[in-house]
Amino acid sequence: MPTRHACLWERALPYLDTRSNDIHTLYSYRFARRLVVLHDAAEPEVVLPAVILHDVGWSTVPEARMLESFGPNLRYPELRRQHEVEGARLAREILETCGHPAALTDRIVAIIDGHDTRTESRSIEDSLVRDADMLWRYTLFGLETTRAWFGNTEREQLDQLEAWIETRFHTEAGRHMAHGLMAALEVSADTEEA
């Protein structure tokens, strides 16, 4: 991680110590770096800090209710929203502490506040954060983590990921990356079945 983001990462890390968010964030950050390169109009210093900080708000949600705050067992939608609102507040504090450019802070915070509950993206930066946030699910780590969360078989999880490619991504680049990652997951699944 470049030095300019190290302060954000170090300050975010204590808030990411839940739901494997630390590892999820590292995967999402790497995907975001690749997506930014493919979109000249995107501001990297909005996208990358937003990805680092997008899930710090989960630290405010009771651990026992997390898996019922998103996904197929949704019982507490207000907690999913809480993670966005509190995440935006914590992100602003971290950005200010690290001296991130004030002109970009409001844009970053606006992306975090709604990154899971808003259906529409508001900017190319918002789209890239959302796509990077989804892409980690298409890694072996993401597949195994989400399977464990919801009790799905590998085939059920792979089928769900396949269905999401056309409905959950906001950029063509994100969809292409998901297709490539999906191919790798299927090869791994085929190898294990053989």
C-alpha positions, -999 to +999 in steps of 0.1 A: +000+000+000+015+034-009+026+056+019-001+082+013-027+055+022-007+039+051-021+063+077-057+056+066-051+019+067-034+020+102-062+041+116-089+020+099-075-014+110-089-015+146-124-009+131-119-037+105-113-064+131-147-080+125-163-102+098-128-106+081-132-070+070-094-065+072-088-091+045-119-081+025-106-045+025-072-055+012-087-075-017-111-046-024-083-021-024-063-042-049-093-045-072-099-007-069-064+000-079-069-020-111-103-004-118-090+031-114-063+025-140-091+016-165-111+048-158-093+080-166-122+101-153-120+086-118-102+104-090-079+078-073-077+098-042-114+095-038-118+058-048-089+043-029-094+060+005-132+052+002-124+016-003-100+015+027-127+031+049-160+018+035-166-009+061-152+007+093-188+012+105-194-025+110-174-021+142-205-004+156-228-033+149-232-060+175-213-091+164-243-114+172-265-095+147-240-089+118-250-119+097-286-109+099-278-073+089-272-082+052-276-111+028-303-137+026-311-138+064-317-100+066-336-092+099-319-060+109-317-037+078-313-007+102-280-022+113-268-023+077-277+013+074-260+020+108-227+006+094-229+032+066-238+062+088-213+054+115-187+044+088-191+078+072-186+095+106-155+074+114-141+078+079-143+116+082-124+115+115-097+092+101-094+113+069-090+145+089-065+129+113-044+117+084-045+151+067-063+138+036-072+168+013-103+184+027-117+190-008-120+153-013-132+143+021-169+151+015-169+130-017-153+101+001-178+103+030-207+106+006-197+073-011-194+054+022-227+067+034-249+046+012-225+022-005-246-009+004-281+005+007-283+030-023-292+011-055-278+037-078-243+049-081-237+087-079-204+090-097-177+070-114-158+069-081-189+055-063-192+028-091-156+018-087-159+015-049-190-006-053-174-029-079-142-033-059-164-041-028-182-069-048-151-084-066-136-098-034-165-123-033-151-138-066-118-149-049-113-182-032-112-163+001-145-145-006-162-177-018-153-196+013-161-167+036-195-160+022-203-198+020-196-200+057-216-170+066-248-183+050-244-221+050-244-224+012-228-252-007-200-243-031-223-248-061-250-226-046-225-199-039-210-202-074-245-200-090-252-169-069-220-152-080-227-160-116-262-145-114-248-113-098-224-105-126-250-088-147-270-072-119-246-061-092-218-044-110-218-008-121-190-008-147-181-029-177-146-033-163-160-047-130-182-072-149-152-083-170-131-088-139-159-108-123-162-130-154-124-137-152-124-145-115-155-166-120-137-187-145-108-193-120-133-203-093-150-228-116-116-244-125-109-248-088-143-263-082-139-287-111-105-297-099-118-305-064-147-325-078-124-347-100 
